[in-house]
Amino acid sequence: MKPFAAPLADILFSINDIAEARRIPDWDADFAGEIAGHFAAFAEGEIAPLDEPGDMEGARLENGRVRLPEGFKRVFDAYVEQGWPGLTAPEAFGGQAMGGAVAALVSEIFSGACHSMQMVAGLGPGAIRTVLAFGTDDQKARMIPPLASGEWLATMCLTEPGAGSDLARIRCRATEAGDGWRIDGEKIFISGGDQDASEGILHLVLARTSDEGIRGLSLFLCRSHKEDGTRNGVTVARIEEKMGLHASPTCQMVFDGAEAELIGRPGEGLKAMFTLMNHARLDVSLQGVAHASRACDIARSYAAERVQGRGPDGAAATLDQHADVRRMLDEMDSLALGSRAIAHLALVFLETGDKPDLVEFLTPVAKVFCSEAGMRAAELGTQILGGYGFLREYRVEQTYRDARITAIYEGANGIHAGALASRGLRVGEGAAQFADLIRGLGEETGQDAVTKAAALWAEARDIVAASGDSAVLAHDFMQLTGAVLFLAVWARIGARAEAAPEPERYARVARFVLRRVPFEIMAAHGRLTAEATA
């Protein structure tokens, strides 16, 4: 297996030169790079070596408690000692107040090194944001410091049996009891529902306080332990046997009179929960990016060394000298670099706060495109390695399995497509701002292909908006939107390739994208218009 190497230079070029992070107030590119470099060294040296053995060992349930694979707690303790859990928490609560963009650099590297461990540790910052936004001063004072210190980790308890994306079917119920609340019910697919890395867990639980559909849902803070140190009424019924992420415990949870606190107002649980979920969706985008980058690194290294056949001159040739392998490598590289630029672009708009409607529009596009990029790159990497790609020891097989979940959780990709084609075109200025963004990138780079793609997208947008049933066109519209954005960001990447870490590589891949993707856009547009007239 090729050891993990954090793509630090590519990440910093993307966030600074392509996404233009300098627009974020108080952004310090050098300092951000220094922080990312420190985490990259930690990830390469301590986190990544646990990834493959952790996948083989898996998490397990012993006497009602979850045990992580060997070494995970030791490395988590080191993660805590270095202060990483509090990276974005306010200084007043023991954090470092670094901001979401710096956290994103760390998150991608973390996911590339060990997606399973990142899943266990990754919800803490989102829980902190939620408590900051909706908690009382007392809740902030009690809940944020242990999250920032790593004493606690967090979960997001939303899904139930029979109530996946249909939140109106949630049955887990909260009832008032004395000066608090009690929660009864079941939750499934809870990442890190229990683990032995942190001393405690803060469960953010969406539970029913009335029978008024989604208006009857409220959000609660439910600790794994009561104030007196005894276990709360929260137990793990089982750990799911999954396709991938074996070292990350995905739990079925039972809440049996569990003590909890209401956060925010009754009936506004979704409003509070989406504070956590919207950031989580961009984090999932970066997980897809991490898998695409990892698969590309493995395949590129293997193809450069494996001698197979002969070249046009009759001499022995490595795999990367063959045209079909070169095509696959360039597609993988384009997906890794381009999806990262898409995620970073959305992230910078989020952090600047000047175009919230555009962020709402870009976030589902980034989630869908980046997750599918990770899966596609893993598939191509497996093909390049051939029979070895099918074997566990070369690691791309694990990438293939681990990447698959990113298209499912935090809202299945089809749900995001449906939302984009409906609410995304009706509410706010996001669609208009997206059109302006694409046109602007076409003008900035002088790429006629981008200008033509912008016109095709605008035509498709109008077709979808005028349709009687946007759900029928949602998939094709999402695919078209992602491809247009991908082409536009690659136009900027190509125009600025001389400043990239490997200018020739970036310029070659930009030519590859600009040569091929315009025809994919025309095909996507054709499919949408055909479906609209069917």
N, C-alpha and C positions, 0 to 999 in steps of 0.2 A: 504494500500500500504506500502511495506517495504521501509523505507527511503533509499536514495542513500548513499552508503558508498564507497568511492574511494578505489580501490584495490591496494593501494600504495605499500605494501610489495611485492605483485606479480609483479607489474610493475618494481620496482627497481631490483628485482632478475633477471628478464628477460633482462633488458638492461645491467646490470653489469656482471652477471654470465653466461648468455647464449649468448647474442650478443657480449659480451666482449667490452663494450664501452671504456675500458681503452686504446684501440687502437686509439681512437680519440685524436688528439693533444690537450693538456691542459685540458683533461677531469678531472673533480673533482667530484668523485662519491658522497662524503658527501655533497658538495655544491648543486649538482643537486638534491639530495634527499631532502635537506632543501627547495629548491625552490618548488619542487613538493608537499612537505608537506604543505607549505603555501597555494598553490593554492587549494589543496585538502580540506583544512579547509574552504576556501572561497566558493568552489563549493558545499560542503555539506551544509553549513549554509545559503547561499544566492542564489546560482544559481539553485540548484536542486529543492527547494520548488516551483519554478515557472514553472517547467516542465509540470506537470499534468494540472494545471489550464490554463497554456498557450496553451496547446493542445486543451482544451475544448473551450477557447475563440477564439483563432486564430487571425491572423493578418487581418486587414480590410482596405479597401480603402475608404477614406472620402475626398470629394472635391478634388480629384486628388492626394491626399497624403496618404501614407501608415502609419497606426497606429499599433504599436506592442501591444501585450497584456499587461494588467495591471502589473506594476512592472518591466517590462523589461528595460525601460529607467533608472529607479532608480538603478537597479543592474548593468547595463552597465556603469553608472556614477561611481559606486564603482570600477568596473573593470578598468576603466580609471585612477581613482585616485590612485590605487595601482600600476600603471605602466605596466600592462600586455600587452597592445598593442605594446609596444616598446621592448619586450623581446629579439628579435633577431636583431633589427635594430642596425646599427653601432653607437657607442657612439658619433661620430662627428655630427650625426643628431638627437641626443636626445634619443638614444636607449641604451640598456644594453648589446648588443653584446654577447648573451648567447649561440648562436649556435643552429642548428637544432635538435639535440638530446634532449636537455632540452625542447625545444618547443614541441617536440613530447610527452613528458611525460605530459605536461600541456594539450595538445590537446586531448589526450585520456580521461583524467579526465573530461575535459570540455564537450566532446561529451557524456560521460556517464551520466553527471549531467543534461544536456539539449542540445540535438543535434540541436534543432532549433536555440537556441541562438548562439551556436558554429558556425552554418552556417552563421549567420549574421556577426559575428566578425572575422571569420577565414580566410578571403581572404586578410586581410591587410598585413601580413608578405610576402605572395606571391607577392603582388603588389610591396612591397619594394624591394624584390629580383630582380624583373623585371626591375624596374627603375635603380637599382644599376648596373645591367648587361648591359643595353642598353640605358639608358638615358644620356643626356648631363650633364655637371657639373651644369648648370643652372637648369635643370629639377630636378636633385637630390636635390639641395638646396631648391627648392620650394615645391617639392612633398613629400619628405620623412619625414620631421619633423612633418607635420600634421597627417600623417599616424602613425608615431611612438607615437605621443601624444594621439591618439584616437580622435582627432578633426575630422578626416575623417575616414570613412570605405571605402572598395573597393568592386568592382564587377568584374566579368569576363564575358564580353558580346560577346559570340561566336555563339551560336545556333540561327537559324532563322527558320521560317515556311518553310518547304520543304527542309531545309538544316540542317540536324542533324549532323551526322558524316561525311557526304559528303561535305567537306569544299569547294570544287570547285564550289558548287551551291550557295555560299554566294552572296547576292545581295546588302547588305547594302554598300553604296558608300560614299567615302570621296573625296571631291574636294578642290583644293587649292583656297583660298580666301584671298587676301591681304598677310599678313604675317603669316597666319595660315591656318586652314582647316575647312571645314564644313561637318558634317556627316548627311546623310539622309537614313532612312530605319527602319526596325523593327528587334527586337531581342526577343526571347522567352526563357522561363525557366531560367530567370536571378535571382539567389538567392540574396536576399537583394537589389533588384533593386531600392527600395526606403525604407526608414524607418525613424523613428523619434528619434533614439537613438543618432546618431552622428550629428554634425553640417553640415557636408558635405560628399559627396561621390565622390570617384575617380573611374570612369568607365574605364576599359581597354577594348577597343572596337576593334574587328577585322573587318576591312572594306576594300572594294575593291577600289584600286587606278588604276587598269587597268583590261582588260578583259583576261589576260593570265592565267586563271585557278587559281591554288593555288599560282602561282608566282605573281599574281596580288593582293595578300592580304597583307595589312600593318596593323600595330598595332598603336592605338591612345590612348592618355590620354584625357579623356573627363570629365571635372568636372561638378558636379551637379549645381554649381553656377558660374557665370561669375566673373571677377575681381571686378566689381562694386557692387557685392552682389546680383544682380538679378538672377532669375532662368535661367539656360541654356535651350536650346531647347530639353530637355529630359523629357518625361512624361511617366506615367504608364497608359497603356490602361486597364489592369485588373490584379488581383491577381488570380493565378490558384487555383482551388479547388482540393486539393490533397488527396491521400490515407493517408499520414502521414505528419509529420513535419508541422503541421498546424500553428504553431507560427512563422515559417520562411516564409516571403513573397517571393514567387516565381512569378516573374512579367513578363508580356508582356510589352516591352519597345518600345517607338516610339522616334526616333531621327529625329528632324525636323530642319535642318540647325544648328545643335548643334556645338558650337565652340569646337575645339579639337586641340591637338598637336600631331604631328608624333613622335613616339619613335622608335629609330633605323632607319634603312634605308628603303625606299620604296621597297615593294616586299618581305620583310623579316619578315612579321608579324607572320608567323607560328613559325619561329625560336625563336622569342621573346615570343610568347604565350606559347610555350612548357616549357619555364623556369618556368612559373607559374603552368602549368598543371602537370608536372612531380612530383613536390612537392605535389600538390593537390592530386595526386593519392595515395601517401603514407599516406596522411592525411585521405583519404577515407578508406584505409586499417585499420587505427586505429579507425575509426568510427565503422567499422564492429566488431573489437575487443571489443570496448566499449559496443556494444549491446550484444555480446555474453557473456561478463563478467556480465553485468547487469541482463540478463535473468537467468544466472546460479546462481547468488546470490539470486535472488527472489525464484527460484525453490528449491534451496538447503535449504533455510530458511523455506519455506513452508513445504517441505517434511520431515524436521526434527521435525516439530511440529504437523502435521496433523496425527491423529490416524485413521487407516483404516485397518480393518481385523485383523488377528492374524498371528504370526510367527510360525515357526516349533515347538516351545515349547508350543504352545497353548495360550501364553500370547498376550495381545493386542500389536499391532505393529504400529510404525509410517511408513509413506509411504517409507522413505528411507531404510527401512529394507526389502522391497520387491525387489526381484531380477530384475524385469523389470524396476522398477523405478531407482534402483541403476545403471543399465546399461545406462539409459538415462542421469542420473546425471553425470556419468563418461564421457560419450560422450560430454556433454555440457562443462564440465571442460576441457576436452582435447582440444576442439575447442577454448575455450577462451585463455587458456595458450599457446597452440601451435601456434595459429594465431598471438598472440602478439609476440612470439619469431621470427616468420617469418618476421613480419613487422620491428621489431627491428634489425634483422640481415641485412635486406636491408638498413635500415636507417644508421647503423654503417658503412657499406661499402660506402654509399653515403657521409657520413661526413668525412671519412678518405681520400676519393678521390683517392685511389690507384688502384681501379679496376672499372673504369667507365663502361666498357662493361658488367661486371657482374651486376652492378646496373641496367643498361638498361634491362637486362634479368630478374632480380629478381622483378623489380617494377610491371610489369603486373601480374606476378604470385602472388605476395602479394596482389594486388588489387582484383584479382578474388578469391583467397582462403579466404582471410579475410572477404570479403563482403558476400560470401556464408556461411562462418562459423557463421556470425552474424544472417543470416536468419535461418539457421538450428537450432542454439541454441534457438532462439525465438520460433520456431515451437515446439521443444522438451519441452521448458518451459511451453508453452500453454498446451501441452499434460499432463505433470506432474500435473499441477494444475487442470486439468479436466474442469468441468463446470466453476469453478472460473477463470481459465485461459482465458475463453471466455468473462469474464466481465471486464469492464474498471477499476474497483477499484483496481484490483490486479497488474496493471501496465504492465504485460508482454504482454497484448494485444496491448498497445501502442508501445512497443518494436518491436513487430511483424510488425506493420505498418511502423514505422520509419526506421527500418533496410532495408526495401525492396528497397529503392532508391539507396543504395550503389552499387548494382549490375548494375545500369543503368547509373548514371551520371559519369562524368569524363571518358567517354568511356565505352560503354556497354561491359559487360564481353565477349561476343562473338567476339567483335572487338579486344580485347586484346588477345584472344585465336588465332585469325587469324594472328595477328602480330607476336606472339611468334612462330607460326609454319612456318612462312615465313621469314620475315626480321630477327627475332630472331635467326634463324639457319644459315642465310646467311651473316649477317653483323657483323664484329667484332669478339671478342673472348669470348663473353658472354656464349655461349652454352658450349664451352670447359671448361671455368672456373666454370660453374655450375656443370659439371661432376666431376671436381676436388674437388669442395666443398663437394659433396655428398660422394665421395670416401674417402676424408679426415675425414669426420665425422664418417664414418664406421670404419676406422682404429683407430681413436681416442677413440671411445667408445667400440671397440671390438664386435660390434653387426653385426653378420653375415647377419641378415635380411637386414641391410642397404647396405651392400656390394652387396647382390643379387639384391636389388632394383636398385642400381646404374647400374648394368649390364643390367637389363631389360630396364631402361630408355635409356641407350646408344643404345641399339638395336632399340627401338622405334624412337629415334632421327634419326637414319640412314634410317629407313623406311620412315619417314616423309620427310626427305631431298631428298630422291630418288623418291618420289611420283610425279606424273604428276600434281596433284591438291592438295596442302597441305590444302586447305580450308576444304576439306572433312574430314580430320583427325584432324583438329585444336582443336575441342572441346575435343576429347578423349586425345589428347596430352597434353592439358592444365590440364585436370583432373589428368592425370598420373603424370605430373610434380609437381603439387601441393601436391599430396599424397606422392610422394617420398621425397619432401622437408619436409613435415610434419613429416614423419617417422624419418628422419635424425635429425631434431631439437629435437624431443622427445627422441631420443637416448641420445643426450647430456643432456637434462633435467633429464632423469632418472639416468644418470651417476653422476650428480651433485646434486641429490635430497637432500642429507644430509645437504646441505647449504641453502636449500629452506626455505621459511617462515613456511610451514607445511610439514616437510619431509615425514611423512607417507602418506599424501594425494598425494603429488607429485609422490612418488614411486608407489603408487597404480594405479594412472592414467597412469603413464609411462608403467606399465605392461599391462594395458588395451590396450593402443595404440600398443605396440610391439606384442601383442597377436593377434590383429585383422587387423591392417592396412596392413601388408604384403600380406594378402589375397585380400584386396581391390586393392592393387597395381597389383597383378597378374590378377585380373578381368579387371582392366582398360587396362592393356597391352593386354589382350586377345581381348577386344572390339576393340582396335586400330588395331591390326593385322587382325582381321576379316574384319573390314571395308576396310583395305588396299587391301585385296584380293577379295573383293566383285565384 
